Amino acid sequence: MDPVDPLSTRQLNRVVHAAAEDAQIDKRVTMHTLRHSFATHLLEQKVDIRVIQVLLGHKQLETTALYVQVATDLLREVISPLERLPAG
């Protein structure tokens, strides 16, 4: 592979699959998986979803919302307003 020439989709898929195998990831990993992971990790770092939208090249925020998987750790940090009420 010439470092100056862009990778073809096929070459890129081979690199991704080899990396997944080296990392001993058993589930199927695709370029789409990487986009989901990229967006999710940014969300976990509290990057604004509109910034993620620009990075992914989406015109519609709704499209980005489909890519971004809700981060469990982030959900745990959310405090319900009801929890702030004084106990009985």
C-alpha positions as CSV (number, residue, x, y, z in Angstrom):
1,M,0.0,0.0,0.0
2,D,1.3,3.4,-1.0
3,P,0.9,5.8,2.0
4,V,0.1,8.7,-0.4
5,D,-2.8,6.9,-2.2
6,P,-6.1,6.7,-0.3
7,L,-7.2,3.2,0.8
8,S,-10.0,1.5,-1.0
9,T,-13.0,0.4,1.0
10,R,-11.8,-3.2,0.7
11,Q,-8.3,-2.4,2.0
12,L,-9.8,-0.4,4.9
13,N,-12.1,-3.3,5.8
14,R,-9.1,-5.7,5.8
15,V,-7.2,-3.4,8.2
16,V,-10.2,-3.0,10.5
17,H,-10.8,-6.8,10.6
18,A,-7.1,-7.5,11.2
19,A,-7.1,-5.0,14.1
20,A,-10.2,-6.5,15.6
21,E,-8.6,-10.0,15.4
22,D,-5.4,-8.7,17.0
23,A,-7.5,-7.2,19.8
24,Q,-9.3,-10.5,20.2
25,I,-12.7,-8.9,19.5
26,D,-15.1,-11.7,18.8
27,K,-18.0,-9.7,17.5
28,R,-18.3,-8.5,13.9
29,V,-16.5,-5.1,13.5
30,T,-17.1,-2.9,10.5
31,M,-16.4,0.7,9.5
32,H,-20.0,1.5,10.7
33,T,-19.1,0.0,14.1
34,L,-16.1,2.4,14.3
35,R,-18.4,5.4,13.5
36,H,-20.8,4.3,16.3
37,S,-17.9,3.8,18.7
38,F,-16.3,7.1,17.8
39,A,-19.5,9.0,18.4
40,T,-20.3,7.2,21.6
41,H,-16.8,7.8,23.1
42,L,-17.2,11.5,22.2
43,L,-20.5,11.6,24.0
44,E,-19.1,9.9,27.0
45,Q,-16.5,12.7,27.1
46,K,-19.4,15.1,27.2
47,V,-18.7,16.5,23.7
48,D,-21.7,18.4,22.5
49,I,-23.8,16.3,20.1
50,R,-23.7,19.2,17.6
51,V,-19.9,19.0,17.5
52,I,-20.2,15.2,16.9
53,Q,-22.7,16.0,14.1
54,V,-20.0,18.1,12.4
55,L,-17.3,15.5,12.9
56,L,-19.5,12.8,11.4
57,G,-20.5,15.1,8.5
58,H,-24.2,14.9,9.1
59,K,-26.5,17.6,7.9
60,Q,-29.3,16.6,10.2
61,L,-28.9,16.3,14.0
62,E,-31.4,13.4,13.9
63,T,-29.0,11.4,11.9
64,T,-26.3,11.9,14.5
65,A,-28.7,10.9,17.2
66,L,-29.1,7.5,15.5
67,Y,-25.3,7.0,15.5
68,V,-24.8,7.9,19.1
69,Q,-25.5,5.1,21.5
70,V,-26.6,6.2,24.9
71,A,-23.6,5.8,27.2
72,T,-24.5,4.0,30.4
73,D,-22.0,5.9,32.5
74,L,-23.5,9.2,31.4
75,L,-27.0,8.0,32.3
76,R,-25.8,7.1,35.8
77,E,-24.6,10.7,36.3
78,V,-28.1,12.1,35.5
79,I,-29.9,13.1,38.7
80,S,-33.6,13.2,38.7
81,P,-35.1,16.5,40.1
82,L,-37.3,14.3,42.3
83,E,-34.1,12.9,44.0
84,R,-33.3,16.4,45.1
85,L,-36.5,16.8,47.1
86,P,-36.2,16.5,50.9
87,A,-37.2,13.1,52.2
88,G,-40.6,12.9,53.9
